[in-house]
Amino acid sequence: MTTLIPFCPNRRCRYHRVPEGTYTAYSSFGFYTTQRQGRLARYLCKACGSSFSSQTFSLSYYLKKEGSFAAIQSRLCNTEGIRAIGRTLGLSCASVSNRIGRMARNCTAMHEQVTSAVPAPESLAADGFESFCCSQYFPNNIHMLVGRSSQFVYRYDYALIRRKGRMSEAQKKKRAELETRVKYPVRSIEQSFRRVLDEGLEHCFEDKRDRRLELWTDEKQEYARVLRGKQGAAARAVAKGRLVHRTISSKAARTKDNPLWAVNYLDRELRKDLKEHVRETVCWGRNVNNQMERLSVYLWQHNYIKPYRIASKGKKEATSHAEHAGYETASIKQRVEHIWNTRAFFSRGSYGQLATMTWMRRRTTPLKHSPDYLPSRVAS
């Protein structure tokens, strides 16, 4: 056999979770032909009887048309809309979104693997980036936990909120009518903020050292209630004195001296680089899960590809935000090298609630009453 099969793709097989490179319990099982790739070999697992091919482990598994993942990622992160990307690459909007979903799952898997290590001690900043999906009557807060020094995004989450601010009588009437058709989550900002903190801080205190971290936020009451409460790892860390909560006015100048500069910087980059978040855009998101998949790809690019600072000529290669946060350089480069080649399997990883919600498309889109379609291969 010239092709090395890493493991059995059947999640119920005893050889599914074996270390890659140790699986030998398979045999050749003929060939099949596709228009896109021609003749491909099939294999049979001797333990469970499942048949598969080398394409089963590829990110392009089951795709009927070529389309560069790297090109889509580059264009998506440089303010191109879905239709513009499809027009350039000769793909439909649905095909582009399908590929972005595949990329988002791989990006999510890599981020979970990298951040399972204990991060370097640095002060943190957290805040919500306000955008909307479907309509400006359905604004949302995308909470982000960011390293103040590294600008590395540890965790992020979505929270649906009610439209606020000045409205005409007609707009108020329309909002009232829409609110009869949409169920808003109770205390969504608090719930989302708690999830982001609990997952982002999960590994910070695992090394048993007397580590004391600072967390900066603005003066929003919802944040203070979460950290003064009794639920969640962040509240317990505050009670034990291991996490110190500090605040600053959201109206303070957004300069580099502002303790929230790291999240303010991310706000600016998102407004500039993702088409659906540009001010007065006509390319707003229509589906919350698609919106979070696009955000996952963008933040992967920010964390692991984008230089922390642009290196001058003659200086050594610039490090990424992840490397500046203290994560292992060799491991990151190895994963980045294969990110658009090998398909990540959900059943072979360990994922938190936020990653699972993105992977399984479990967030609810306003006015959409049925869950999003999820192919069986996505849950494997």
C-alpha positions as CSV (number, residue, x, y, z in Angstrom):
1,M,0.0,0.0,0.0
2,T,1.5,3.3,-1.0
3,T,-1.2,5.5,0.7
4,L,-1.0,5.9,4.4
5,I,-4.5,5.8,6.0
6,P,-4.3,7.7,9.4
7,F,-7.2,6.0,11.1
8,C,-10.6,4.5,10.4
9,P,-13.2,7.3,9.6
10,N,-16.0,5.3,11.3
11,R,-16.4,7.0,14.7
12,R,-17.8,3.8,16.2
13,C,-14.7,1.7,15.2
14,R,-12.1,0.9,17.8
15,Y,-9.5,2.2,15.4
16,H,-11.1,5.6,15.0
17,R,-9.2,7.4,17.8
18,V,-5.8,5.7,17.4
19,P,-2.7,8.0,17.0
20,E,-2.1,8.8,13.3
21,G,0.4,6.6,11.6
22,T,-0.4,3.5,13.8
23,Y,-3.5,2.2,11.9
24,T,-2.7,-0.8,9.7
25,A,-6.0,-2.8,9.9
26,Y,-7.2,-2.0,6.4
27,S,-6.9,-3.5,3.0
28,S,-7.4,-2.5,-0.7
29,F,-11.1,-2.6,-1.8
30,G,-11.0,-1.7,-5.5
31,F,-11.3,1.7,-7.2
32,Y,-13.9,4.3,-8.2
33,T,-13.8,7.2,-10.7
34,T,-14.8,10.8,-10.3
35,Q,-15.0,13.6,-12.9
36,R,-12.9,15.9,-10.7
37,Q,-10.1,13.6,-9.7
38,G,-10.3,10.6,-11.9
39,R,-9.4,7.1,-10.6
40,L,-9.2,6.8,-6.8
41,A,-8.5,3.7,-4.6
42,R,-10.9,2.5,-2.0
43,Y,-10.0,0.7,1.3
44,L,-11.8,-1.5,3.7
45,C,-11.4,-1.5,7.5
46,K,-10.8,-5.1,8.8
47,A,-12.3,-4.3,12.2
48,C,-15.6,-2.6,11.4
49,G,-16.1,-3.3,7.7
50,S,-16.4,0.3,6.7
51,S,-15.2,1.3,3.2
52,F,-13.5,4.6,2.4
53,S,-10.9,6.3,0.2
54,S,-8.0,8.7,0.8
55,Q,-10.5,11.5,-0.2
56,T,-12.5,10.7,3.0
57,F,-9.7,12.5,4.9
58,S,-9.4,15.5,2.5
59,L,-10.9,18.9,3.2
60,S,-12.3,18.7,-0.4
61,Y,-14.2,15.5,0.4
62,Y,-17.3,15.1,-1.7
63,L,-16.8,18.4,-3.6
64,K,-17.8,18.2,-7.3
65,K,-15.8,21.2,-8.4
66,E,-12.3,22.6,-7.8
67,G,-12.0,25.7,-5.8
68,S,-9.0,27.0,-3.9
69,F,-9.5,27.2,-0.1
70,A,-6.5,29.5,0.2
71,A,-7.9,31.9,-2.4
72,I,-11.3,32.0,-0.7
73,Q,-9.7,32.6,2.7
74,S,-7.6,35.4,1.3
75,R,-10.5,37.1,-0.5
76,L,-12.9,36.7,2.4
77,C,-10.4,38.4,4.8
78,N,-9.9,41.3,2.4
79,T,-13.4,42.6,2.2
80,E,-14.8,40.6,-0.7
81,G,-18.4,39.5,-0.5
82,I,-19.6,35.9,-1.1
83,R,-21.0,36.7,-4.6
84,A,-17.8,38.5,-5.6
85,I,-15.7,35.5,-4.5
86,G,-17.9,33.1,-6.4
87,R,-17.8,35.3,-9.5
88,T,-14.0,35.4,-9.5
89,L,-13.5,31.7,-8.8
90,G,-16.4,30.4,-11.0
91,L,-18.4,29.1,-8.0
92,S,-22.0,29.6,-6.8
93,C,-22.7,31.4,-3.6
94,A,-23.8,28.2,-2.0
95,S,-20.5,26.5,-3.0
96,V,-18.5,29.4,-1.6
97,S,-20.4,29.2,1.7
98,N,-19.9,25.4,1.8
99,R,-16.2,25.8,1.5
100,I,-16.1,28.5,4.1
101,G,-17.9,26.1,6.5
102,R,-15.3,23.4,5.9
103,M,-12.5,25.9,6.5
104,A,-14.2,27.2,9.7
105,R,-14.3,23.6,11.1
106,N,-10.6,23.1,10.4
107,C,-9.8,26.6,11.9
108,T,-11.9,25.8,15.0
109,A,-10.2,22.4,15.4
110,M,-6.7,24.0,15.2
111,H,-7.7,26.8,17.6
112,E,-9.0,24.3,20.2
113,Q,-5.8,22.2,19.9
114,V,-3.4,25.2,20.2
115,T,-5.2,26.8,23.1
116,S,-5.4,23.6,25.1
117,A,-1.8,24.5,26.2
118,V,-1.3,26.8,29.1
119,P,-0.9,30.3,27.7
120,A,1.7,32.8,28.7
121,P,0.6,35.1,31.6
122,E,-0.7,38.3,30.1
123,S,-3.3,40.9,31.0
124,L,-6.6,40.4,29.2
125,A,-9.3,42.6,27.7
126,A,-12.9,41.7,26.8
127,D,-15.6,43.6,25.0
128,G,-18.5,43.1,22.6
129,F,-18.3,44.0,18.9
130,E,-21.7,45.1,17.7
131,S,-23.0,44.0,14.3
132,F,-26.3,42.6,13.0
133,C,-27.6,39.6,11.0
134,C,-30.7,39.4,8.8
135,S,-31.8,42.9,9.6
136,Q,-30.8,45.9,11.7
137,Y,-33.8,45.0,13.8
138,F,-31.7,42.1,15.0
139,P,-28.4,43.5,16.3
140,N,-25.9,41.2,18.0
141,N,-22.8,41.4,20.3
142,I,-19.8,39.3,19.4
143,H,-17.9,39.1,22.6
144,M,-14.1,38.6,22.4
145,L,-11.5,37.7,25.0
146,V,-8.2,39.2,23.8
147,G,-4.6,39.3,25.1
148,R,-3.7,42.9,25.8
149,S,-0.1,42.5,24.8
150,S,-0.4,39.8,22.0
151,Q,-3.8,40.8,20.6
152,F,-4.5,37.0,20.4
153,V,-8.2,36.2,20.4
154,Y,-8.7,33.4,23.0
155,R,-12.5,33.0,22.6
156,Y,-15.4,34.6,20.9
157,D,-19.2,34.2,21.0
158,Y,-22.5,35.5,19.6
159,A,-25.3,37.2,21.6
160,L,-28.6,38.4,20.0
161,I,-29.8,41.7,21.5
162,R,-32.8,44.0,21.1
163,R,-32.5,47.0,18.8
164,K,-31.9,50.1,20.7
165,G,-31.3,53.8,20.0
166,R,-33.5,56.4,18.3
167,M,-36.3,55.1,16.1
168,S,-39.2,56.6,14.3
169,E,-42.7,55.6,15.2
170,A,-42.9,53.4,12.1
171,Q,-39.6,51.7,13.1
172,K,-40.9,51.2,16.7
173,K,-44.0,49.6,15.3
174,K,-42.1,47.3,13.1
175,R,-39.8,46.3,15.9
176,A,-42.8,45.4,18.1
177,E,-44.3,43.3,15.3
178,L,-41.0,41.4,14.7
179,E,-40.5,40.8,18.4
180,T,-43.7,38.8,18.5
181,R,-42.1,36.4,16.0
182,V,-38.6,36.1,17.6
183,K,-37.8,34.7,21.0
184,Y,-34.9,36.7,22.5
185,P,-32.6,34.8,24.9
186,V,-32.8,35.9,28.6
187,R,-29.7,38.0,29.6
188,S,-28.0,37.0,26.4
189,I,-25.0,39.4,27.0
190,E,-24.3,38.0,30.4
191,Q,-24.7,34.4,29.2
192,S,-22.4,35.0,26.3
193,F,-19.8,36.9,28.3
194,R,-19.7,34.1,30.9
195,R,-19.2,31.5,28.2
196,V,-16.3,33.4,26.7
197,L,-14.6,34.0,30.0
198,D,-15.0,30.5,31.3
199,E,-13.6,28.8,28.2
200,G,-10.9,31.4,27.7
201,L,-9.7,31.1,31.2
202,E,-10.1,27.4,31.4
203,H,-6.3,26.6,31.1
204,C,-4.9,29.7,32.7
205,F,-4.9,28.4,36.2
206,E,-4.1,24.7,35.5
207,D,-0.4,24.9,36.3
208,K,-1.1,25.5,40.0
209,R,1.3,28.5,40.2
210,D,0.2,31.5,42.1
211,R,-0.9,33.2,38.8
212,R,-2.9,36.4,39.1
213,L,-4.4,37.9,36.0
214,E,-6.0,41.2,35.2
215,L,-9.2,41.5,33.1
216,W,-10.1,44.8,31.6
217,T,-13.6,45.6,30.4
218,D,-15.7,48.7,30.0
219,E,-18.3,49.7,32.7
220,K,-21.2,47.7,31.3
221,Q,-23.3,46.4,34.2
222,E,-23.8,43.0,32.6
223,Y,-20.0,42.3,32.8
224,A,-19.8,43.3,36.5
225,R,-22.8,41.1,37.4
226,V,-21.1,38.0,35.8
227,L,-17.8,38.6,37.7
228,R,-19.6,39.4,41.0
229,G,-21.8,36.3,40.7
230,K,-21.4,32.8,41.9
231,Q,-21.6,30.9,38.6
232,G,-18.7,30.2,36.3
233,A,-14.9,29.8,36.5
234,A,-14.3,33.5,36.1
235,A,-16.5,34.5,39.0
236,R,-14.8,31.8,41.2
237,A,-11.4,33.1,40.1
238,V,-12.4,36.7,41.1
239,A,-13.6,35.4,44.5
240,K,-10.3,33.7,45.1
241,G,-8.3,36.8,44.1
242,R,-6.7,35.1,41.1
243,L,-8.6,37.3,38.6
244,V,-8.7,41.1,39.1
245,H,-11.5,42.9,37.3
246,R,-10.7,46.5,36.2
247,T,-12.9,48.8,34.2
248,I,-12.6,51.9,32.1
249,S,-15.2,54.1,30.4
250,S,-16.2,53.1,26.9
251,K,-16.0,56.8,26.0
252,A,-12.3,57.0,26.8
253,A,-10.0,57.8,23.8
254,R,-9.3,54.7,21.8
255,T,-5.5,55.2,21.8
256,K,-2.8,52.6,22.5
257,D,-2.7,53.8,26.1
258,N,-6.3,52.6,26.6
259,P,-6.4,49.3,28.4
260,L,-9.0,48.1,25.9
261,W,-6.8,49.0,22.9
262,A,-6.5,45.3,21.9
263,V,-10.3,44.8,21.5
264,N,-10.7,48.2,20.0
265,Y,-8.0,47.3,17.4
266,L,-10.0,44.1,16.6
267,D,-13.2,46.1,16.2
268,R,-11.4,48.3,13.6
269,E,-10.0,45.4,11.8
270,L,-13.3,43.6,11.6
271,R,-15.0,46.8,10.3
272,K,-12.3,47.1,7.7
273,D,-11.7,43.5,6.6
274,L,-15.0,41.6,6.7
275,K,-17.5,42.8,4.2
276,E,-20.6,42.1,6.3
277,H,-19.4,44.3,9.2
278,V,-18.4,47.3,7.1
279,R,-20.5,50.4,8.0
280,E,-23.6,50.8,5.8
281,T,-22.8,47.5,4.0
282,V,-25.2,45.9,1.5
283,C,-23.6,42.5,2.2
284,W,-24.9,41.9,5.7
285,G,-25.1,38.3,7.0
286,R,-28.3,36.4,6.4
287,N,-27.6,33.4,8.6
288,V,-26.0,33.5,12.1
289,N,-24.1,30.2,11.7
290,N,-22.7,31.3,8.4
291,Q,-21.7,34.6,10.0
292,M,-19.8,32.9,12.8
293,E,-18.1,30.5,10.3
294,R,-16.8,33.5,8.4
295,L,-15.7,35.1,11.7
296,S,-13.9,31.9,12.6
297,V,-11.9,31.9,9.4
298,Y,-11.0,35.6,9.8
299,L,-9.9,35.2,13.4
300,W,-7.8,32.2,12.5
301,Q,-6.0,34.3,9.9
302,H,-5.6,37.1,12.5
303,N,-4.2,34.7,15.2
304,Y,-2.0,32.4,13.2
305,I,-1.1,34.1,9.9
306,K,-1.1,37.9,10.3
307,P,2.2,39.2,11.7
308,Y,2.1,40.6,15.2
309,R,4.1,43.5,13.8
310,I,5.3,44.0,10.3
311,A,9.0,43.2,10.2
312,S,11.4,45.8,8.7
313,K,13.8,44.8,5.9
314,G,16.8,42.9,7.3
315,K,15.1,41.8,10.5
316,K,14.0,38.3,11.3
317,E,10.7,36.9,10.2
318,A,7.7,38.5,12.0
319,T,5.9,36.3,14.6
320,S,2.2,35.7,14.6
321,H,-0.2,36.8,17.4
322,A,-0.3,33.2,18.7
323,E,3.5,33.0,18.9
324,H,3.6,36.3,20.8
325,A,1.0,34.9,23.2
326,G,3.5,32.1,24.1
327,Y,2.2,29.2,22.0
328,E,4.7,26.8,20.4
329,T,6.0,28.1,17.0
330,A,6.8,24.7,15.5
331,S,3.4,23.2,16.3
332,I,1.6,26.2,14.8
333,K,3.6,26.2,11.6
334,Q,3.0,22.5,11.2
335,R,-0.7,22.8,11.6
336,V,-0.9,25.9,9.3
337,E,1.0,24.0,6.6
338,H,-1.8,21.3,6.3
339,I,-4.8,23.4,7.3
340,W,-6.5,23.3,3.8
341,N,-5.5,19.7,3.0
342,T,-6.6,17.4,5.8
343,R,-10.1,17.3,7.1
344,A,-10.6,17.6,10.9
345,F,-12.9,15.1,12.5
346,F,-15.1,16.3,15.4
347,S,-15.1,12.8,17.0
348,R,-11.3,12.8,17.3
349,G,-11.0,16.1,19.1
350,S,-12.1,17.7,22.4
351,Y,-14.2,20.8,21.9
352,G,-15.7,23.4,24.3
353,Q,-19.3,24.6,24.1
354,L,-18.5,27.6,21.8
355,A,-16.5,25.5,19.3
356,T,-19.3,22.9,19.3
357,M,-22.0,25.5,18.6
358,T,-20.0,26.8,15.6
359,W,-19.1,23.3,14.3
360,M,-22.6,21.9,14.6
361,R,-24.3,25.1,13.5
362,R,-26.5,25.3,16.7
363,R,-27.0,29.1,16.9
364,T,-30.5,30.3,16.0
365,T,-31.0,32.7,13.1
366,P,-33.8,35.3,13.8
367,L,-37.1,34.5,11.9
368,K,-35.7,31.0,10.9
369,H,-37.7,28.4,12.8
370,S,-36.0,25.2,11.6
371,P,-32.4,24.2,12.5
372,D,-29.8,24.5,9.8
373,Y,-29.1,21.4,7.7
374,L,-26.0,19.5,8.9
375,P,-24.6,16.7,6.7
376,S,-23.8,13.5,8.5
377,R,-20.1,13.8,7.6
378,V,-19.9,17.1,9.5
379,A,-20.8,15.4,12.8
380,S,-18.3,12.6,12.3
